[in-house]
Structure formats: structure tokens, C-alpha cells
Amino acid sequence: MAREEKVWEYVIEAGYTPLEDRCIIVKGAAGNLSDKIVRFFSACDVAVLQMCENELILLPFDPYWATLEKDISLVVPYSEIESVKLVNDLLNVIIDIETNTGNVRLTTQQKELSDIRLSGIYASQYAGGYKNWHAENVEATLKDLSESRGRFD
């Protein structure tokens, strides 16, 4: 639904410098089983997490049209990140980012089933052949996120 290049275009228009191949599809992470069930049936909190030169940003998708919105919903400078924890949770990975002002808890779908899950739907491109940029980017992005505290100090 969103080309990776469109993500970069919106990020640059907002005044940030995106890192190539460092964007993935995320949702807010559930706190308990009831919340997981509710979130399973809701696609309205889907966003792109884009790693930039000096910060992480979230670009939301429109809940009705599943199109990428230009409005950036969250900016986290790397200098404010105290830790990033990654936890495998069945078919997803929980991303727990602790900052000096609080926590950001997200979930992203693992690469292997991305083509048939929500992340594949939002991150598919068909121009010039099929491409799922979430599946292509998720492993390297998670690795860079987990190393972000020491790398960007």
C-alpha cells in the first residue's frame, strides 16, 4: 500500500534524513491477552517506523484507507534512548524503547510470514515486480535498533 520511496519522501519533507532500508511496519504493543485480542481485530494503529540520521520517527497509516499519512506521530532522538529491548512474541517481535521521558512499546511482524500478514499488505509494492520492503528491512532494522543506544551517543 505504501512504497518505501513514499516513506522517504514524507520523511525528507518533514525535515529529517532517512536511513535507506531502515523502515518497518509496526503497531502499538499490547499489554495483556485481552488487549492482544482487541488489537488483533483492529488495524487502525499501524505505522511505519523509520530510522533517520539522528532520530526514530513514526508515520501513521490512515485507518480507513490504509494510505500513509504525511503527519509524523512520534519523534524519538537517539540521544534520548536509554535502551532498546527486543522480545520474540510468537509471530511478532516486541520493541521496547526506553527513553529518558518514558517507554515506547511497539510490535512488528517477523519476516517469514510477512507476505501473508498485515505488514506485507502495508509494505507491498508491485511496480517492476513484487517487493515487500518490510520483510527485506526487518532483520537489519531490528539489529540497528537494538544497538542504537551505544551507536548514536
C-alpha positions in Angstrom: 0.0 0.0 0.0 2.9 2.3 0.6 6.1 2.4 -1.4 9.3 2.7 0.6 10.2 5.7 -1.6 7.0 7.4 -0.4 8.0 6.9 3.2 11.4 8.6 2.4 9.7 11.4 0.6 7.4 12.3 3.6 10.3 12.0 6.0 12.5 14.4 3.9 9.6 16.8 3.5 9.3 16.9 7.3 13.0 17.8 7.6 14.6 14.5 8.6 17.2 12.4 6.9 16.0 8.8 6.5 18.4 5.9 6.6 17.9 3.7 3.5 16.4 0.3 4.1 15.7 1.0 7.8 11.9 1.3 7.8 9.4 -1.3 9.0 5.7 -1.7 9.8 4.8 -1.5 13.5 1.8 -1.3 15.8 1.4 -0.4 19.4 2.2 -3.4 21.5 -0.5 -4.9 23.7 -0.1 -5.1 27.4 -2.1 -8.3 28.2 -4.2 -11.0 26.5 -7.4 -9.0 26.3 -5.6 -6.1 24.7 -4.0 -8.5 22.2 -7.4 -9.8 21.2 -8.8 -6.3 20.7 -5.7 -5.3 18.7 -5.9 -8.4 16.6 -9.1 -7.2 15.1 -8.0 -3.6 14.8 -5.7 -2.3 12.1 -6.0 1.4 12.9 -2.8 1.9 14.8 -0.4 0.7 12.0 2.6 2.9 11.3 6.0 2.9 9.7 9.0 3.1 12.0 11.7 4.9 10.1 15.3 5.2 11.4 16.8 8.5 10.5 20.2 10.0 10.8 19.5 11.4 14.3 16.1 10.0 15.4 13.4 7.4 15.1 10.1 8.6 13.7 6.7 7.0 13.3 4.5 7.8 10.2 0.9 6.5 10.7 -1.4 4.9 8.1 -4.9 6.3 7.7 -7.2 3.8 9.5 -9.9 3.9 6.8 -7.9 4.0 3.5 -4.7 2.3 4.6 -2.7 5.0 3.0 0.4 6.5 4.5 -0.2 9.9 6.2 2.3 12.7 6.0 1.9 13.7 9.7 4.7 12.3 11.9 3.1 10.9 15.0 6.3 10.4 17.1 9.9 11.6 17.0 12.5 10.0 19.4 16.0 11.4 19.1 18.7 8.8 19.5 20.3 10.9 22.3 17.1 10.3 24.4 17.2 6.4 24.0 18.4 4.7 27.2 17.8 1.1 26.0 16.0 -1.0 23.3 14.8 -4.5 24.2 13.6 -6.9 21.5 11.4 -9.9 22.7 10.1 -12.6 20.4 6.4 -13.0 21.0 5.0 -15.9 18.9 4.9 -14.5 15.3 6.0 -11.0 16.3 8.8 -9.1 17.9 8.1 -6.6 20.7 10.2 -3.5 20.5 10.5 -1.8 23.9 12.3 1.5 23.7 13.1 3.2 27.0 13.8 6.9 26.8 14.7 9.5 29.4 11.0 10.6 29.3 9.2 7.2 29.2 8.7 4.0 27.2 7.5 3.4 23.7 6.3 -0.2 23.2 5.7 -1.4 19.6 5.3 -4.7 17.9 6.4 -5.8 14.4 5.7 -8.9 12.4 8.6 -11.3 11.7 9.9 -11.6 8.2 9.0 -15.2 7.4 5.2 -14.7 7.3 5.1 -11.1 6.4 3.8 -11.7 2.8 0.6 -13.1 4.2 0.2 -10.9 7.2 -0.7 -7.2 7.8 2.9 -5.9 7.4 3.0 -7.5 3.9 -0.2 -5.8 2.9 1.0 -2.4 4.0 4.6 -2.8 2.7 3.9 -4.4 -0.7 5.0 -2.8 -4.0 4.2 -4.2 -7.4 5.9 -1.7 -9.7 8.6 -3.5 -11.7 7.9 -6.8 -9.8 6.8 -7.7 -6.3 8.6 -6.3 -3.3 7.8 -6.5 0.4 10.1 -3.8 1.9 9.1 -4.7 5.5 10.4 -8.3 5.0 13.5 -7.0 3.4 14.3 -4.5 6.1 13.0 -6.0 9.4 16.1 -8.0 10.4 18.7 -5.3 9.8 16.4 -2.6 11.3 15.8 -4.6 14.5 19.6 -5.2 14.7 20.3 -1.5 14.3 17.6 -0.6 16.8 19.0 -3.0 19.4 22.4 -1.3 19.0 21.1 2.3 18.8 21.9 3.3 22.4 25.6 2.8 22.0 25.8 3.7 18.4 24.3 7.1 18.5 25.6 8.5 21.7 
